[in-house]
Amino acid sequence: MRINSIKDFQPTLFQTLKSYNKEKFMADLMAGLIVGVVALPLAIAFGIASGVTPEKGIYTAIIAGFIISFLGGSTVQIGGPTGAFIVIVYGIVEQYGVQGLAIATVLAGIMLVMMGVLKLGSIIKFVPYPIVVGFTSGIALTIFSTQIKDFFGLTTPKLPSGFIEKWGIYFQNFDSINWWVTIIAVVSVIIIVLTPKISKKIPGSLVAIILMSVVVYFLRTYANIPGIETIGDRFNIQSELPKIKNIPVTLESIRLLFPSAFTIAMLCAIESLLSATVADGVTGEKHNSNMELIAQGAANIVTPFFGGIPATGAIARTMTNINNGGKTPVAGIIHSIVLLLIVLFLGDLTKHIPMACLAGILVVVAYNMSEWRTFISLMKQSRATIAILLTTFFLTVVFDLTVAISVGLLLAVFAFLKRMNEYTEVSHTTGNLELDADSEKSSKDNEEETLELPDSVEVYEIRGPFFFGVANKFDEKMRQVGEHHKIRIIRMRKVPFIDSTGLNNLELLCRNSRKEKIIVILSGVRESVREQINKTRIPEIIGEDNICSNIQLAVKKAIEIDTELKKKTGLKRFFNDK
């Protein structure tokens, strides 16, 4: 693919810095500070829920967040770990370990960079909406299911990755519920929900973490309440910079992890571009989708070497950035610096955060991801939409995202082909042909025109795309007609495109017609379709003169041919009589 200009691949940061001033910096500084604080509990929660340590979530937010803002194609996009990856990452870690996750993430990063370089950003946007809602809702339900243990303080064996198996263990061990833990989780949810109604500037998750950490500290220290786990009980968070790690990549590991890497890349592309598109709708700006993919790819290539997990554009943090006055990618860079300073100087305090509070945060995240109102709305639409939505949803929950997206896209393709097949029509006319003045240029302005066809002329009209899904419709129509005339006009004024199967079908028709001594005339062929036809032998078979720009010329040509044929027939009879 040809690169039109270097500007096509210029990070938005470099463009915005040309007109950067003190006013924009102050706005970015405030937004960056707030987003950094908001990102902390989410990064910790996503890291733990993904089956890795909390600092890996924080490192991802720092490093990936910086790279995405530095190289990205959006002015306000905030990158980092997101809830959408929890299920995928957890499954990879369980099956292939942390090293396997690192390899898969790097491979996904390379794929994303290639997508951006090949300018596939616009194509990703065409993923059908029911598929996006289906897997998003499925992921939301899966995230919710992973938090039941910590939300209710259940005593259970190691939980399996499977959705059904997980809930089986929950039901078996629900009698081990810890009511203190449950109260902390419920109160955390209430705080998160109510805080925005009091102040939109203060993140509810941060308020919940601070209050619940203080409460749990006193309950554990002075009231001797047992069973309330904190981050410090499970993990040892180091207040230091991450060290560069070696990632041993082999051909075998690439082969094994390629499907997982592809899933990460697709999800990252969809979520980041969706987030950027939502941001565009609020800010009135337009992001560079290809540059955004390159930035996401670079972030996912670099982050695993510092122990990070997959990252993408985060809708919630991006909206927080916009709502708090973020103007340029500098706000995203400041958010990364704020997180780094928190880790270095306040990292020890994170050990006091209760696991129940983090579970409450993730339950709210899952609820916001579920898009249940949109889900219900789509359930009222066509059967095809419902089938795609429910299939993607259930496959995401029961199996995994790779299967869900693959099957969902396949169903969407079949549904599209069915719609196109229904849309495309083939009609047959003899005798008089009624013309609409607005559909094809007529000799009389704004009036209907009737063309009288000779007895030897028949007209077939194709309305709609002439592709492999409807290529046989033409043959079926001809078989229904049965008797054929000497001259066959094929109107193609309403054929927007033709694929290889349609071309082959049309060429075969022209060949068979010539064998049967039937003359074929094409009428109203669009320029784009004509270009495709010229690449075949159709012009040679029927003659260049028999490809006409409109039906008037086609009928005129047919009358000339008919007259010529009658003359030849008349001469033959004359000589035979002699």
C-alpha angles and dihedrals in degrees: 000000000000119000107224098195144350086240089069087071101038115123113243090234091067091051095048094048090065090072098027119139143169093269092056091045093054090049091048091046094055093043092046092051093051095044090048090055092045092049095054100073091038093052091050093046094047091047094053094042090051091060097255133099122286094244090060088061090049093047088052092052091049101045101030091041090055095047094046092052093042097049103020131118096227129080096217108023115133116201133200143102115330138194092249091071097050096090095043095045093046091053094048093048091049093050104032105015129232091304090056090050091052092052093047091049093050091048090049089051091054090050091051093050090050090049090053095046090049089049096240093145094104093048093057088060090065094071103126114260095233088059092051092048092043097054093037091055090043091052090048092055091046092050090050091051092052091057099052093092095053094036093058098026093239121182105226140149118254108308119239120230095239116101097221094042090049093054090046089061091045092056091046093052103033091111088070092069116146109217095198090056091046092052091050091050094047093047089049090055091048091051092049091050097044100041096075089054089058099037129357091196095064116069112234093216091058092048090050093049094049095046096042093045090055093045093048092047090057093042092052097039104039106016096040092223107174131213099036104129124204131192089260091060091060106025140035108219113202118213094220143095116276118258123232110258131206116241112200106212120190133171089249093053090048090051093049097044100037094095091050091046091051090052091051091048094049094046091046092050094047096045096043094048091044090052092047091048091051089049091051090055091056100039098036091231130119123234127215101243095192093051089047090056091049090051092048089049094049090049092052092047094052103035098065090060087064095045096266131144131226116304137192141160110305114216096200095049092042090054090046088054092051094045091052095052104267109168108172141015087272087083090060091049090051090050088057092049091049090053091049092052091048091052093048098045107021101028093111092061092062091074089073094060110113117236089224090061091052089049089053091051091051092047088057090046089052091049092051091047094049095076087199093169091056089044092055091045092054090049087066093058132082124322090248091055092048092048093051092045097048095041092052091044097050095041090052091052100040102033123007144288095264092059092041096052093042095051092039092054091046091053090046091052092050091047090050092049090049091051092047091047090053091045096052114081134185119203133184126213136180131170108018123020118204115212130199114223092218098049101053129009110272131197089234118060117240093345133111115253128205119207117202111221123208116243090254094056128086127179126214118188126198114202114191138014114336100217138137093278093062103023092107093053090080092054091047091052092050091050090051091052091050105179114068133204129229094251122045121192116195113199112208101168091119097045105107094182142358127207131207093272091050091049092049090048092050093046091050090051091052092049093049091046091053090051089052089047091245115144116224123209122185117211134196095002111178119234094247091049091045089056090056093046091051089061090063133061093255095104089051093048098048099023128253091257090061093065104086131186096225142010095257092061090043093053091045089052090048091052091050091050091045091051091048092049092050091051091052091047091048093051091049092052091047093054092042090054090050 
